[in-house]
Amino acid sequence: MIEAGDPAAHRANYDMFSREPGLGGELAASGVPTLMYTGTADPWHDPMRDYARAHGAGFFPVPDADHGGAPRRTAEVLPRVLPFLGAAP
């Protein structure tokens, strides 16, 4: 569905949400261990990476994946996510 969408509409959506305050503060204050990942071709890559660095969250990039493609790259994602989930208290 995302791939069939209008690129200009996706850009407008990104531009709008990039100005939203979001829940970053609440997430950081929750004390819940967090592991974030996104594709390097995702427009949210840099903001997510920067958030993770600033708040001590784990982060890893999925090379050349876009927003919808990163979660589908299970061979690359699961080896990082499963140990994180197994280590959770």
C-alpha positions in Angstrom: 0.0 0.0 0.0 2.8 2.4 0.9 4.6 1.8 -2.4 1.4 2.5 -4.3 1.0 5.9 -2.6 1.8 9.3 -4.0 5.4 10.3 -3.2 4.3 13.9 -2.7 1.7 12.8 -0.2 4.2 10.8 1.7 6.6 13.8 1.8 3.8 16.0 3.1 3.0 13.4 5.7 6.7 13.2 6.8 7.0 17.0 6.8 3.9 17.3 9.0 4.9 14.6 11.5 8.5 15.8 11.7 7.2 18.9 13.5 5.1 17.0 16.0 6.6 16.8 19.5 5.9 13.1 19.6 6.3 10.9 22.7 10.1 10.9 22.8 10.2 12.6 26.2 7.8 10.1 27.7 9.6 7.2 26.1 12.9 8.3 27.5 11.5 8.9 31.0 9.8 5.5 31.1 12.9 3.6 32.0 11.9 0.8 29.6 14.9 -0.6 27.6 14.5 0.4 24.0 16.0 -0.9 20.7 15.2 1.1 17.6 15.9 0.3 14.0 15.1 1.7 10.6 16.4 1.5 7.1 19.1 3.9 5.9 16.7 4.9 3.0 13.9 5.8 5.5 13.4 9.6 6.0 13.1 8.8 9.7 16.6 7.2 9.9 18.6 10.2 11.0 16.0 11.5 13.6 15.6 8.0 15.0 19.4 7.5 15.2 19.9 10.9 16.9 17.1 10.2 19.4 18.6 6.9 20.3 22.0 8.4 20.8 20.7 11.3 22.9 18.6 9.0 25.2 20.8 5.9 25.5 18.5 3.7 23.4 19.9 0.9 21.3 19.8 1.6 17.5 20.8 -0.2 14.4 20.4 0.7 10.7 19.2 -1.7 8.0 21.3 -0.8 5.0 19.4 0.4 1.9 16.0 -0.4 3.3 13.1 2.1 3.2 10.4 2.6 5.8 8.4 -0.4 4.9 11.3 -2.6 3.9 13.3 -2.6 7.1 10.8 -4.8 9.1 10.7 -7.3 6.2 14.5 -7.9 6.3 14.1 -10.5 9.0 17.4 -12.1 8.3 19.1 -8.9 9.3 16.7 -7.7 12.0 15.9 -10.8 14.0 19.5 -11.6 15.0 19.7 -8.1 16.7 16.1 -7.9 18.1 15.8 -11.4 19.6 18.8 -11.1 21.9 17.5 -7.7 23.0 14.1 -9.2 23.8 15.7 -12.2 25.6 17.8 -9.8 27.8 14.7 -7.8 28.9 14.0 -8.0 32.6 
